[in-house]
Amino acid sequence: MSLSTIKKILIKTIESIFVVGYIVFEEIIWAIIAKPIFEYLKRLAILDALKQTFLEMNRYLLVSVFIVILVLAECMGILSLITIAKEQVILGVFIYALKIPIATFTFWLFELTKPQLMTFGWLKVSYEVLMRVIDRLVHSAVYQSIKATVQRIKQNLRVLSLRLQDSVLFKSIKSYYQQFKTYFMPQRY
């Protein structure tokens, strides 16, 4: 095998790893977990008071707060990976679960104060580079292929779940659940 062939294979492998990671983040972590937290955070009354505080904050203090929270979230992600690598999976997942609200708050803060934060040239350039990388990733053939496969799998799971809903087994499980539900969840009047 030539060096250029090995290089192409290596680049495609790395690109595939990034694409799969991005799709997992997009489909599972963001869509199922973080987005509902983000929507919930936006509705909290306590954040209304914080909004004005952040919007009026000195830009240097604001960027410092933003960076501290962002670094904390990223350190939790790294700690989670290290913990999982040390075969402490439950603890690693727990740490990652704790990271999600912090990262979501960071995203909320960034969206709220983006005009002030973008006054820092280094942050603006970093953000633009990151957006270009994500855009290139999303428009790559590898992404399109994997995304189409994920969509097919999701569609097949939807069809399967609809079939299972009509099955006798599902109906009997649902019936038992309804019966036992009254024991575990008292009626509200």
KEDREN-333867 format. One line per field, with one value per residue (C-alpha): z, x negated, y. Coordinates in Angstrom, 1 decimal, padded with zeros to 4 digits, always signed. Layout:
<nodes>
zz	Z / ... .
xx	X / ... .
yy	Y / ... .
</nodes>
This chain:
<nodes>
zz	+000.0 / -000.9 / +001.6 / -000.1 / +000.2 / +003.9 / +004.4 / +002.6 / +004.7 / +007.9 / +007.0 / +006.2 / +009.4 / +011.5 / +009.6 / +010.2 / +013.9 / +014.1 / +012.1 / +014.3 / +017.4 / +016.0 / +015.0 / +018.5 / +020.0 / +017.7 / +017.8 / +021.4 / +023.7 / +022.1 / +020.8 / +023.7 / +026.7 / +026.3 / +024.2 / +026.7 / +029.5 / +027.3 / +026.7 / +030.4 / +031.4 / +029.0 / +030.9 / +034.4 / +036.2 / +038.1 / +034.7 / +033.9 / +036.6 / +035.5 / +031.9 / +032.7 / +034.9 / +032.1 / +029.5 / +031.6 / +032.7 / +031.8 / +028.7 / +030.4 / +033.4 / +031.1 / +029.0 / +032.2 / +033.6 / +030.2 / +030.0 / +033.5 / +033.0 / +029.6 / +031.0 / +033.9 / +031.5 / +029.3 / +032.3 / +033.4 / +030.0 / +030.1 / +033.6 / +032.5 / +029.7 / +032.0 / +034.6 / +031.9 / +030.6 / +034.2 / +033.9 / +036.3 / +033.7 / +036.1 / +037.7 / +034.3 / +033.0 / +036.2 / +035.7 / +032.1 / +033.2 / +035.6 / +032.8 / +030.5 / +032.5 / +032.9 / +029.2 / +028.4 / +030.7 / +028.9 / +025.5 / +026.9 / +028.2 / +024.8 / +022.8 / +025.2 / +025.2 / +021.7 / +020.6 / +023.6 / +023.4 / +019.7 / +020.4 / +021.4 / +018.2 / +019.3 / +020.4 / +017.2 / +015.0 / +017.1 / +016.8 / +013.0 / +012.6 / +014.6 / +012.6 / +009.3 / +010.6 / +011.6 / +008.2 / +006.3 / +008.4 / +007.9 / +004.1 / +003.8 / +002.0 / +005.1 / +007.2 / +004.5 / +004.3 / +008.1 / +008.7 / +006.0 / +007.8 / +011.1 / +009.6 / +008.2 / +011.5 / +013.3 / +010.8 / +011.2 / +015.0 / +014.6 / +012.5 / +014.9 / +017.9 / +016.0 / +015.3 / +019.0 / +020.2 / +018.4 / +019.8 / +022.4 / +024.6 / +024.5 / +025.4 / +028.3 / +029.6 / +029.3 / +031.1 / +034.0 / +034.1 / +034.3 / +037.2 / +039.2 / +038.4 / +040.9 / +043.7 / +042.9 / +041.8 / +043.9 / +042.1 / +042.1 / +042.6 .
xx	+000.0 / -001.3 / -001.7 / +001.0 / +003.5 / +002.7 / +003.1 / +006.5 / +007.7 / +006.5 / +008.2 / +011.5 / +011.3 / +010.8 / +013.6 / +015.9 / +015.1 / +015.9 / +019.1 / +020.3 / +019.5 / +021.3 / +024.3 / +024.4 / +024.2 / +026.9 / +029.3 / +029.0 / +027.3 / +028.7 / +032.1 / +033.2 / +031.4 / +029.9 / +032.5 / +035.3 / +033.1 / +032.2 / +035.9 / +036.6 / +033.8 / +035.1 / +038.5 / +037.1 / +038.0 / +034.7 / +032.9 / +034.9 / +033.0 / +029.8 / +030.4 / +030.3 / +027.2 / +025.3 / +026.4 / +025.2 / +022.0 / +018.6 / +017.4 / +014.2 / +016.1 / +018.6 / +016.0 / +014.3 / +017.6 / +018.3 / +014.8 / +014.9 / +018.3 / +017.2 / +013.9 / +015.8 / +018.2 / +015.3 / +013.3 / +016.4 / +016.5 / +012.9 / +013.2 / +016.2 / +014.2 / +011.3 / +013.7 / +015.3 / +011.9 / +011.0 / +014.1 / +016.2 / +019.0 / +021.8 / +019.7 / +018.6 / +022.1 / +023.2 / +020.4 / +021.5 / +025.1 / +024.0 / +022.1 / +025.1 / +027.0 / +023.8 / +023.0 / +026.6 / +026.3 / +023.1 / +024.9 / +027.8 / +025.3 / +023.5 / +026.7 / +027.8 / +024.6 / +023.2 / +022.9 / +020.8 / +018.7 / +018.0 / +016.3 / +013.3 / +011.4 / +009.9 / +013.4 / +015.0 / +012.3 / +012.5 / +016.3 / +016.2 / +013.5 / +015.6 / +018.7 / +016.8 / +015.5 / +019.0 / +020.4 / +017.8 / +018.5 / +022.3 / +021.9 / +019.4 / +020.3 / +019.5 / +021.9 / +024.7 / +024.2 / +024.2 / +027.1 / +029.2 / +028.4 / +029.4 / +032.7 / +033.5 / +032.8 / +035.0 / +037.8 / +037.5 / +037.7 / +040.8 / +042.5 / +041.4 / +042.8 / +046.1 / +046.3 / +045.5 / +048.2 / +050.8 / +049.3 / +050.9 / +047.8 / +047.6 / +051.3 / +051.0 / +047.9 / +049.8 / +052.8 / +050.6 / +048.9 / +052.2 / +053.3 / +050.0 / +049.8 / +052.5 / +050.4 / +047.3 / +048.8 / +051.7 / +054.6 / +054.6 / +057.8 .
yy	+000.0 / +003.4 / +006.2 / +008.3 / +005.4 / +005.0 / +008.7 / +008.7 / +005.7 / +007.4 / +010.7 / +008.9 / +006.9 / +010.1 / +011.8 / +008.9 / +009.0 / +012.7 / +012.2 / +009.4 / +011.4 / +014.4 / +012.4 / +010.7 / +014.2 / +015.6 / +012.7 / +011.5 / +014.0 / +017.2 / +016.2 / +013.9 / +015.3 / +018.8 / +020.5 / +019.8 / +021.1 / +024.1 / +024.8 / +024.4 / +026.8 / +029.4 / +029.3 / +029.6 / +032.8 / +032.8 / +033.1 / +036.2 / +038.0 / +036.5 / +037.5 / +041.2 / +040.7 / +038.9 / +041.4 / +044.4 / +042.6 / +044.0 / +042.1 / +040.9 / +039.6 / +038.0 / +036.2 / +035.1 / +033.6 / +032.0 / +030.4 / +029.1 / +027.4 / +026.1 / +024.7 / +023.1 / +021.4 / +020.2 / +018.9 / +017.0 / +015.4 / +014.4 / +013.1 / +011.1 / +009.5 / +008.7 / +007.2 / +005.0 / +004.0 / +002.9 / +000.6 / +002.7 / +003.1 / +004.0 / +006.8 / +008.0 / +008.1 / +009.9 / +012.5 / +013.0 / +013.4 / +016.1 / +017.8 / +018.1 / +020.8 / +022.8 / +022.6 / +023.5 / +026.6 / +027.5 / +027.2 / +029.4 / +032.0 / +032.0 / +032.5 / +035.2 / +037.2 / +036.3 / +039.9 / +040.9 / +037.7 / +038.2 / +041.5 / +039.4 / +038.7 / +035.4 / +034.1 / +035.2 / +033.6 / +030.4 / +030.3 / +030.9 / +028.1 / +025.7 / +026.5 / +026.0 / +022.6 / +021.6 / +022.8 / +020.9 / +017.8 / +018.0 / +018.3 / +015.5 / +012.3 / +010.3 / +012.3 / +012.1 / +008.3 / +007.7 / +010.2 / +008.4 / +005.0 / +006.5 / +007.9 / +004.4 / +002.8 / +005.3 / +004.8 / +001.0 / +001.4 / +003.5 / +000.9 / -001.8 / +000.1 / +000.6 / -003.1 / -003.9 / -001.6 / -003.8 / -007.0 / -009.1 / -009.0 / -005.2 / -004.9 / -007.3 / -005.5 / -002.2 / -003.7 / -004.9 / -001.5 / +000.3 / -002.0 / -001.6 / +002.1 / +002.8 / +001.2 / +003.2 / +006.5 / +007.8 / +009.5 / +013.3 / +015.1 .
</nodes>
